Structure formats: structure tokens, C-alpha cells
């Protein structure tokens, strides 16, 4: 009966301790610049097994084997690179970076520089997405920008197998969201200067030609008590042209502004107003916000 090596079996036990390496297939870039290396040492065997497990999407088991390999030989540059790849797949980016740095310290190789750059790219992309879930993502976006710049500086120039345009694209995208987030919070600061009962959201603009609005554009609010759809309706005019209505629906109104129903007893039949700004942040709705001039 042929003995079959299984996870948990010592590689130096049955069958004379030999473990025939398998083809690696596709996946992360596993540096092995000594093609004639003999797989007769436990660090090599454990490292190879770790990489095979990684290729089979079994990262926890892979990490166990690569740790055993490095316990036996912590100056094995290829195994440090392998550990970096495994940790990167587990989204443990900070630990992954330390492993790539150790590999490069022991034996600088272009493929490891590429691996480190790719990991930093993925890290930056994750930070970008996570920033959108925060009430204020500016600090995280700054961190994402630092990571993508570091990734680009890590690439080994013309010796890189990575596509530099991918890195430039992510950098530009992060810059866009930095400006986007900055504008949003600047607008929040502007709105915080006014009380909620001074502010309103303009809705229905598309039904009236989407008249362009610029900051401080004069507006006029006109009550429409005879409106067949809503007796609390307040129309919004720019000059003599109706451009929409004061929102009276929570789904179309910014939470920082008052509804038409809340304002109807606070203003005269005709009231002067001005356009302040539009507010948007990762939402389908862009809120056009005006202020009543008392």
C-alpha cells in the first residue's frame, strides 16, 4: 500500500521524508530563482506545501506550513516572499509588507518588488472603499493615497511585470475622492452656520428644465395652497421661471433642511431666498439646498 502524505504528517517521517513537489499553476508570484534547487530540506518542503495550499485557497493551512518553514530557517528569502503572498490573500496587509521587506532584505528580487507593490495597490484600494462607509473618510483617503504612491515607488521600473497604468488609475481615483470628500465636508460646515428652519431642499427640478443654479442665485418661494397634490406645496422660482418645489418628502429632502409643511407657517405667501449649494456623498440623490432670507 502506497503511503500518502496528508496535512499534519511530518515530512521527515514515513516514506523516507521525501515529498515530491507539484506544479504550482497560476496565482501569486512565488519567487524561486534557483530552478535546480533540491527539495530535500524541510524548509523547502514546508514552503512548497504552503504555496500549494495557498493556490488551493486554503490560506490558514498555508500560513501554518510557511510558519513551520520559517521556524526552521528564518533566512529563506523565498519563504518570506511566500508568506507575504499568503498574508496578502488574507488581507493582512501590514504583516504581508513586513514579510516582503524581509525577503528583499535577504535577497532583492524584481518579482518580490512587484509582489509588494501589488499588495500595496490592493491595500490602497481597500482603504478607498472603506472610506466611503465612514462619516468622514478624509484621513483614510489620505492613507490610501500614501499607499498607492508607495506602491508606485516600489515597482522595479522597466523590470516590472506590473501595469503602471493600473497604479496611475487608482492614484487618480483616490485623488478624485479626496477632493469629493473635502467638498462635502466644506459644504457641511457652510450649512452648519444656519438653523434648519432657514434651509430647504429644491425638488422636481427635472420637470422644469433643470435650470442651472449658482451660489447666491436669488430665488423666490411662493405658497400654493390650492395645489391639487399637496396643499402645503411651496413653489421655487428663479426670476419669473418656476424651477421646482420645496421638498415635502423625506426621500427627496436633505435631513439638514426643513420640509414645505414645516415652513408653511414660518414664511409669508411670497418669501425671498437664495441658492446655497448642492450636497452629495455616495448617494443617488443630489440635494439642491436654498436658504430663506429673512
C-alpha positions in Angstrom: 0.0 0.0 0.0 1.4 3.4 -1.0 1.8 5.9 1.8 0.1 9.2 1.0 1.3 12.3 2.8 -1.5 14.3 4.5 -1.8 17.6 6.3 -0.4 17.2 9.7 2.0 14.4 8.8 5.7 15.2 9.3 7.6 15.4 6.0 10.6 13.7 7.5 8.7 10.7 8.8 7.3 7.9 6.6 8.5 7.3 3.0 11.9 8.5 3.9 10.7 12.0 4.4 10.6 12.8 0.7 7.7 14.9 -0.7 7.6 15.3 -4.4 6.8 19.0 -5.3 3.8 19.5 -7.6 3.4 22.1 -10.3 2.3 25.4 -8.9 -0.1 26.5 -11.6 -1.3 30.1 -11.7 -1.6 32.6 -8.8 0.7 34.8 -6.8 4.3 35.2 -7.9 6.3 32.7 -5.9 10.0 33.6 -6.3 12.3 30.6 -6.8 15.3 31.9 -8.7 17.2 28.6 -8.2 15.4 26.3 -10.7 17.7 23.5 -9.8 17.0 23.7 -6.1 16.8 20.3 -4.4 13.6 19.9 -2.3 15.3 17.7 0.3 15.2 20.2 3.2 12.2 20.7 5.4 12.1 24.5 4.9 11.8 23.9 1.2 9.3 21.2 1.5 7.1 23.1 4.0 7.4 26.2 1.9 6.4 24.4 -1.2 3.4 22.7 0.6 2.4 26.1 1.9 2.3 27.6 -1.6 0.3 24.7 -2.9 -2.2 25.2 -0.2 -2.4 28.9 -0.9 -3.1 28.0 -4.6 -5.9 25.8 -3.4 -7.4 28.8 -1.4 -6.5 27.2 1.9 -4.7 30.2 3.4 -4.9 29.3 7.1 -3.3 25.9 6.5 -0.8 27.5 4.1 0.1 30.0 6.9 0.7 27.2 9.3 3.2 25.5 6.9 5.0 28.6 6.0 5.5 29.4 9.7 6.9 26.0 10.3 9.3 26.5 7.4 10.5 29.9 8.7 10.8 28.5 12.2 13.4 26.1 10.7 15.2 28.7 8.6 14.3 32.4 9.0 16.8 33.5 6.3 14.9 31.8 3.5 14.1 34.7 1.2 11.7 32.7 -1.0 9.7 31.5 2.0 9.4 35.1 3.3 8.0 36.0 -0.1 5.6 33.1 0.0 4.4 34.2 3.5 3.9 37.8 2.1 1.7 36.3 -0.7 -0.4 34.2 1.8 -0.9 37.1 4.2 -1.8 39.4 1.3 -4.6 36.9 0.3 -5.9 37.1 3.8 -6.0 40.9 3.7 -3.4 41.1 6.4 -1.5 43.8 4.5 0.7 45.2 7.3 2.1 41.8 8.1 2.4 41.0 4.4 4.5 44.1 3.9 6.9 43.1 6.7 7.4 39.7 5.0 8.1 41.2 1.6 10.6 43.6 3.2 12.3 40.7 4.9 12.6 38.8 1.7 14.0 41.8 -0.1 16.5 42.4 2.8 17.8 38.9 2.4 17.8 38.7 -1.4 16.5 41.6 -3.5 14.4 40.3 -6.5 12.3 42.1 -9.0 9.4 39.7 -8.6 9.2 40.4 -4.9 9.2 44.2 -5.5 6.3 43.5 -7.9 4.5 41.5 -5.2 5.0 44.2 -2.6 3.7 46.8 -5.0 0.7 44.8 -5.9 -0.1 44.2 -2.2 0.2 48.0 -1.6 -2.1 48.6 -4.5 -4.7 46.2 -3.0 -4.3 47.8 0.4 -4.9 51.3 -1.1 -8.0 50.0 -3.0 -9.4 48.6 0.2 -8.9 51.8 2.1 -10.6 53.7 -0.6 -13.7 51.5 -0.4 -13.7 51.5 3.4 -13.5 55.4 3.5 -17.0 55.5 1.8 -18.5 53.7 4.8 -17.3 56.4 7.3 -19.0 59.6 8.2 -15.7 61.3 7.5 -13.3 59.4 5.2 -10.7 62.1 4.7 -8.0 60.5 6.9 -8.5 57.1 5.4 -8.3 58.6 1.9 -5.0 60.3 2.8 -3.7 56.9 3.9 -4.9 55.3 0.7 -3.0 57.9 -1.3 0.2 57.3 0.6 -0.1 53.6 0.0 -0.6 53.9 -3.8 2.3 56.4 -4.0 4.5 53.9 -2.1 3.4 51.1 -4.4 4.4 53.1 -7.4 7.8 53.8 -5.9 8.3 50.1 -5.1 7.9 48.9 -8.7 11.3 48.0 -10.1 11.0 50.3 -13.1 11.3 48.7 -16.6 11.9 45.3 -14.9 8.4 45.3 -13.5 5.8 42.9 -14.8 3.0 45.1 -13.4 1.0 47.6 -15.5 1.9 51.1 -14.3 -1.4 52.4 -15.8 -3.4 50.5 -13.2 -1.5 52.2 -10.4 -1.8 55.6 -12.0 -5.6 55.0 -12.4 -6.0 54.2 -8.8 -4.0 57.1 -7.7 -6.2 59.4 -9.8 -9.3 57.8 -8.4 -8.2 58.4 -4.8 -7.4 62.0 -5.6 -10.9 62.4 -7.0 -12.4 61.1 -3.8 -10.2 63.2 -1.7 -11.5 66.3 -3.5 -15.0 64.9 -3.4 -14.9 64.3 0.4 -13.3 67.7 1.1 -16.0 69.5 -0.8 -18.7 67.6 1.0 -17.4 68.5 4.4 -16.8 72.1 3.4 -20.5 72.2 2.4 -21.5 70.7 5.8 -19.6 73.5 7.5 -21.4 76.1 5.4 -24.8 74.6 6.3 -23.9 74.4 10.0 -23.9 78.3 10.0 -27.6 78.3 9.5 -30.6 76.9 11.5 -32.6 74.1 10.0 -35.7 76.3 9.6 -33.8 78.6 7.3 -32.9 75.8 4.9 -34.9 73.9 2.3 -34.3 71.4 -0.4 -35.4 72.0 -4.0 -37.0 69.0 -5.7 -38.7 68.4 -9.0 -36.1 70.4 -11.0 -36.1 67.9 -13.9 -39.7 68.7 -14.6 -38.9 72.4 -15.0 -35.8 72.2 -17.3 -33.1 71.7 -14.6 -32.4 75.5 -14.6 -28.7 76.0 -13.7 -28.1 77.3 -10.2 -25.0 79.1 -8.9 -24.1 80.1 -5.4 -26.1 83.1 -4.2 -28.6 82.9 -7.1 -31.7 84.8 -5.9 -34.8 82.7 -5.5 -38.4 83.2 -4.6 -40.7 80.9 -2.6 -44.4 81.0 -3.4 -47.0 79.1 -1.4 -49.6 77.1 -3.5 -52.4 76.3 -1.0 -54.7 75.4 -4.0 -52.2 72.8 -5.3 -54.2 69.7 -6.1 -51.5 67.3 -5.0 -50.3 69.0 -1.8 -51.9 71.9 0.0 -48.6 72.6 1.8 -46.8 73.0 -1.6 -44.3 75.8 -1.9 -43.0 76.6 -5.4 -39.5 77.8 -6.1 -38.9 80.5 -8.7 -35.7 81.9 -10.3 -36.8 85.2 -11.7 -40.2 84.6 -13.3 -39.5 80.9 -14.0 -40.7 78.1 -11.8 -37.7 75.7 -11.2 -39.2 73.2 -8.7 -40.7 72.9 -5.3 -39.6 72.9 -1.7 -39.3 69.2 -0.9 -42.0 67.8 1.3 -40.8 64.2 1.2 -38.1 62.6 3.4 -36.9 60.6 0.4 -36.1 63.8 -1.6 -35.1 66.1 1.2 -31.7 66.5 3.0 -32.0 65.9 6.7 -30.4 69.2 7.3 -33.3 71.1 5.8 -37.0 71.8 6.6 -39.9 70.4 4.6 -42.6 72.5 3.0 -45.1 71.5 5.7 -42.6 72.7 8.4 -42.1 76.0 6.6 -45.6 77.0 5.5 -46.4 78.8 8.8 -42.9 80.3 9.1 -42.9 82.3 5.9 -45.2 84.7 4.1 -47.1 83.8 1.0 -44.1 85.0 -1.0 -40.6 84.9 0.5 -37.1 85.8 -0.7 -34.5 83.2 -0.7 -31.1 82.2 -2.3 -29.5 79.1 -3.6 -26.6 78.0 -1.4 -25.1 74.7 -2.7 -25.8 71.1 -3.7 -24.9 68.4 -1.3 -24.0 64.8 -2.3 -22.0 62.0 -0.9 -22.1 58.4 -2.3 -25.9 58.8 -2.8 -28.1 58.6 -5.8 -29.7 62.0 -4.9 -28.0 65.3 -5.2 -29.7 67.7 -2.8 -30.0 71.3 -4.0 -30.3 73.5 -0.9 -31.5 77.0 -0.6 -31.8 79.5 2.3 -34.7 81.7 3.2 -33.6 85.4 3.6 -35.5 86.9 6.5 
